[in-house]
Amino acid sequence: MTLTEPGFLRPHQSATLSAVEEADIAAVCPGLGQRVQAKGQPNPVLWGPHRDVVTGWSTDPDLRFSGASGGALSALLVHLLDSDTVDAIVQTTAAADLPIGNTIVISTNREDILKAAGSRYAPSAPLADLIELIAEHKASGRRFAVVGKPCDAAALRAMCSRDPVAAAAFPVIVSFFCAGVPSHKGGEQILTALGTDLTATAQFRFRGNGWPGHATATDHEGTKRTISYHESWGKILSKHVQHRCKLCADGTGVAADIVCADAWESDAAGYPIFDEAPGVSLIVARTDLGTKIVAAARAAGRIETTSFDISDLTAIQPGQRERRRALLARLLGQRLAGRPIPRYEGLQIAAAARQNPLHRNLRNFLGSLRRALRLTQH
Ligand SMILES: Cc1cc2nc3c(=O)[nH]c(=O)nc-3n(C[C@H](O)[C@H](O)[C@H](O)COP(=O)(O)OP(=O)(O)OC[C@H]3O[C@@H](n4cnc5c(N)ncnc54)[C@H](O)[C@@H]3O)c2cc1C
């Protein structure tokens, strides 16, 4: 992968591809499009096919505290290792040489998983070593669960459905709701807001250590500087999300076995509250396997759960809701300006657009058209 300005990861083509290789990549690349089949499952327009939805948290207090929300995702990973469902977890953690950046880590115990807990709002490439991991699986039989963004989950699911060896190497796919990936410029601007910079920073957390927790920069002397989640995500990072993420039809991980998210409390008007509280994760099982894993983790005492009505998500996930509803108008704006757009099948984008009033669709269409024309002229 190559890091490009203003701090996004892009695939680097190092050799010429044959027509067959090109076609193989096109068949699994979520950037080009995504296909979803509900297969008779409940399939609400905004949230996609699912089996079980609950809220919950890790019963391990350290995981719950360090996790982005309730540490449920990390607790499920510990259960996957303990139950011998997989041998290792492919996940994302802070890069040693860039505190605001990410790297892949292969976790084999609770301590590794604890270190990687918490959301990191920066580019990540958890599938970058897939070929090597498949070779390792062929040689030793090692099985991996992969934690990735919804686009990573979609790519891996598509690959596993075409390649039985990949399916055996990666039997479990875990994801989280994703509002889009901010560039490193966003992370740097948080440091500026904290009155510091990259050279002075030894460690950086985007959130976690509480719910929602604070963005925290620790300098080389151990001094910590923090700002709230509302300031860091709401006022800085969300302004640095890459354009492609704004055209994403799947911010909720429809291809994963299990997806976690923030189960925010809401105020009287239904808006999410970001006051500090013991963390609570939303846990969505999207496949039979996901349902079994969540039930077994609960039975093993790794997570506590309570029931949740998925229709309540519409109020507490405003970012996901608005992006889904705006998507069709944005795609039409891009198309009219002659720009390529992803092909989506089964993601109910027309039904989502019908949930928006006409004036909002029009505003999104014109905004998208203007932006696309600007890009075309440059
Ligand atoms: C870019 C981004 C956008 C998000 N947008 C939303 C949103 O709109 N709504 C919402 O409810 N939740 C969103 N989340 C997810 C949310 O922050 C939590 O991950 C979710 O609540 C689960 O919390 P947890 O405590 O159960 O997970 P944890 O126990 O904290 O586990 C988090 C897992 O995510 C992995 N991870 C962290 N950062 C990355 C990354 N950049 N790429 C790949 N893997 C990573 C970690 O390795 C760890 O395995 C987003 C997360 C990211 C990284």
The ligand as a MOL file (V3000), in Angstrom:
LIG
                    3D

  0  0  0     0  0            999 V3000
M  V30 BEGIN CTAB
M  V30 COUNTS 53 58 0 0 0
M  V30 BEGIN ATOM
M  V30 1 C -13.3700 4.7390 10.6790 0
M  V30 2 C -14.4420 4.2900 11.6580 0
M  V30 3 C -15.7470 4.7890 11.5520 0
M  V30 4 C -16.7550 4.3630 12.4420 0
M  V30 5 N -18.0450 4.8440 12.2910 0
M  V30 6 C -19.0140 4.4140 13.1350 0
M  V30 7 C -20.3680 4.8470 13.0030 0
M  V30 8 O -20.7240 5.6260 12.0920 0
M  V30 9 N -21.2830 4.4020 13.9110 0
M  V30 10 C -20.9370 3.5450 14.9150 0
M  V30 11 O -21.7940 3.1730 15.7180 0
M  V30 12 N -19.6860 3.0700 15.0190 0
M  V30 13 C -18.7220 3.4810 14.1810 0
M  V30 14 N -17.4520 2.9950 14.2990 0
M  V30 15 C -17.2440 1.8190 15.1630 0
M  V30 16 C -17.2170 2.1450 16.6300 0
M  V30 17 O -16.3130 3.1860 16.8600 0
M  V30 18 C -16.7990 0.8980 17.4280 0
M  V30 19 O -15.8630 0.1440 16.7170 0
M  V30 20 C -17.9390 0.0150 17.7010 0
M  V30 21 O -18.7920 0.7330 18.5660 0
M  V30 22 C -17.5230 -1.2850 18.3910 0
M  V30 23 O -17.0020 -0.9670 19.6540 0
M  V30 24 P -16.4030 -2.0880 20.5750 0
M  V30 25 O -16.0300 -1.4320 21.8690 0
M  V30 26 O -17.3320 -3.2480 20.5980 0
M  V30 27 O -15.1030 -2.4720 19.7530 0
M  V30 28 P -13.6160 -2.6710 20.3020 0
M  V30 29 O -13.6390 -3.7520 21.3230 0
M  V30 30 O -13.0280 -1.3770 20.6610 0
M  V30 31 O -12.9040 -3.2520 19.0010 0
M  V30 32 C -12.6340 -2.4070 17.9140 0
M  V30 33 C -11.9920 -3.2480 16.8360 0
M  V30 34 O -11.8860 -2.4690 15.6590 0
M  V30 35 C -10.5680 -2.6000 15.1230 0
M  V30 36 N -10.2620 -1.3180 14.4780 0
M  V30 37 C -10.1040 -0.1070 15.0540 0
M  V30 38 N -9.8790 0.8330 14.1200 0
M  V30 39 C -9.8730 0.2050 12.9290 0
M  V30 40 C -9.6800 0.6430 11.5950 0
M  V30 41 N -9.4460 1.9130 11.2640 0
M  V30 42 N -9.7400 -0.2960 10.6080 0
M  V30 43 C -9.9630 -1.6060 10.8840 0
M  V30 44 N -10.1670 -2.0680 12.1590 0
M  V30 45 C -10.1190 -1.1660 13.1520 0
M  V30 46 C -9.6680 -2.8840 16.3140 0
M  V30 47 O -8.5240 -3.6000 15.9030 0
M  V30 48 C -10.6010 -3.7390 17.1880 0
M  V30 49 O -10.5210 -5.0960 16.8090 0
M  V30 50 C -16.4310 3.4300 13.4560 0
M  V30 51 C -15.1110 2.9360 13.5640 0
M  V30 52 C -14.1330 3.3340 12.6760 0
M  V30 53 C -12.7230 2.7830 12.8150 0
M  V30 END ATOM
M  V30 BEGIN BOND
M  V30 1 1 1 2
M  V30 2 1 2 3
M  V30 3 2 2 52
M  V30 4 2 3 4
M  V30 5 1 4 5
M  V30 6 1 4 50
M  V30 7 2 5 6
M  V30 8 1 6 7
M  V30 9 1 6 13
M  V30 10 2 7 8
M  V30 11 1 7 9
M  V30 12 1 9 10
M  V30 13 2 10 11
M  V30 14 1 10 12
M  V30 15 2 12 13
M  V30 16 1 13 14
M  V30 17 1 14 15
M  V30 18 1 14 50
M  V30 19 1 15 16
M  V30 20 1 16 17
M  V30 21 1 16 18
M  V30 22 1 18 19
M  V30 23 1 18 20
M  V30 24 1 20 21
M  V30 25 1 20 22
M  V30 26 1 22 23
M  V30 27 1 23 24
M  V30 28 2 24 25
M  V30 29 1 24 26
M  V30 30 1 24 27
M  V30 31 1 27 28
M  V30 32 2 28 29
M  V30 33 1 28 30
M  V30 34 1 28 31
M  V30 35 1 31 32
M  V30 36 1 32 33
M  V30 37 1 33 34
M  V30 38 1 33 48
M  V30 39 1 34 35
M  V30 40 1 35 36
M  V30 41 1 35 46
M  V30 42 1 36 37
M  V30 43 1 36 45
M  V30 44 2 37 38
M  V30 45 1 38 39
M  V30 46 1 39 40
M  V30 47 2 39 45
M  V30 48 1 40 41
M  V30 49 2 40 42
M  V30 50 1 42 43
M  V30 51 2 43 44
M  V30 52 1 44 45
M  V30 53 1 46 47
M  V30 54 1 46 48
M  V30 55 1 48 49
M  V30 56 2 50 51
M  V30 57 1 51 52
M  V30 58 1 52 53
M  V30 END BOND
M  V30 END CTAB
M  END
